[in-house]
Amino acid sequence: MAFAESVIKQAWERSGGQCECRRRTHSHFYIPCGKSLRWEVRGKSSYGAWEAHQTKSGGGEGLDNCEILCWSCYDTVY
């Protein structure tokens, strides 16, 4: 599933350019990861890299199912 660019932009704005990960397995459940991200390095393995990810499998393609994750949090989801 791919999010529309408009949904990704809205999620990015909501995140304030920071990782939104709250996974218990990543040891930051109560406080989001918060790593600073850079818009131009989406999907790349470099400083500030990130990707949009669905919060629930089969949860749709809307903003409520889209989260912004730093590359290390995104990489450990898969």
C-alpha positions as CSV (number, residue, x, y, z in Angstrom):
1,M,0.0,0.0,0.0
2,A,1.2,3.5,-0.8
3,F,0.0,6.7,0.7
4,A,-0.9,9.6,-1.5
5,E,1.7,12.4,-1.4
6,S,-0.9,14.7,0.2
7,V,-1.3,12.3,3.1
8,I,2.4,12.0,3.5
9,K,2.8,15.8,3.6
10,Q,0.1,16.1,6.2
11,A,1.7,13.4,8.3
12,W,5.1,15.1,8.0
13,E,3.6,18.4,9.1
14,R,1.9,16.7,12.1
15,S,5.2,15.1,13.1
16,G,7.1,18.4,13.0
17,G,9.9,16.7,11.2
18,Q,10.5,14.2,14.0
19,C,10.1,10.4,14.3
20,E,6.6,9.5,15.7
21,C,7.5,5.9,16.7
22,R,6.0,4.8,20.1
23,R,6.7,1.1,19.9
24,R,7.3,-0.7,23.2
25,T,9.9,-2.9,21.5
26,H,11.9,0.3,20.7
27,S,11.9,1.4,24.3
28,H,10.2,4.7,23.7
29,F,6.5,3.9,24.2
30,Y,5.4,6.8,26.4
31,I,7.6,9.3,24.6
32,P,8.0,9.3,20.8
33,C,11.4,8.5,19.4
34,G,11.7,12.2,18.3
35,K,14.8,11.9,16.1
36,S,15.1,14.9,13.8
37,L,14.4,14.1,10.2
38,R,15.0,15.8,6.8
39,W,12.3,15.9,4.2
40,E,14.7,15.4,1.3
41,V,16.1,12.1,2.5
42,R,12.9,10.1,2.6
43,G,13.6,6.4,1.9
44,K,17.4,6.8,1.9
45,S,19.8,5.4,4.4
46,S,21.5,8.6,5.6
47,Y,21.4,11.2,8.4
48,G,17.8,12.3,8.9
49,A,16.3,9.6,6.8
50,W,12.7,8.5,7.2
51,E,9.7,6.8,5.7
52,A,6.0,6.9,6.0
53,H,4.5,3.7,7.5
54,Q,1.0,2.4,8.2
55,T,0.1,2.2,11.9
56,K,-2.3,-0.7,11.3
57,S,-2.1,-3.3,8.6
58,G,-5.2,-3.0,6.5
59,G,-6.1,0.2,8.2
60,G,-6.5,2.2,5.1
61,E,-4.6,4.9,3.3
62,G,-5.7,7.9,5.4
63,L,-3.8,10.2,7.7
64,D,-5.0,8.4,10.8
65,N,-3.1,5.3,9.6
66,C,0.1,7.0,8.5
67,E,3.1,7.7,10.8
68,I,6.5,9.1,10.1
69,L,9.4,6.9,11.2
70,C,13.1,7.5,11.3
71,W,15.1,5.1,9.2
72,S,16.2,3.0,12.2
73,C,12.7,2.7,13.7
74,Y,11.3,1.9,10.2
75,D,14.0,-0.6,9.5
76,T,13.2,-2.6,12.7
77,V,9.5,-2.7,11.9
78,Y,10.3,-5.0,9.0
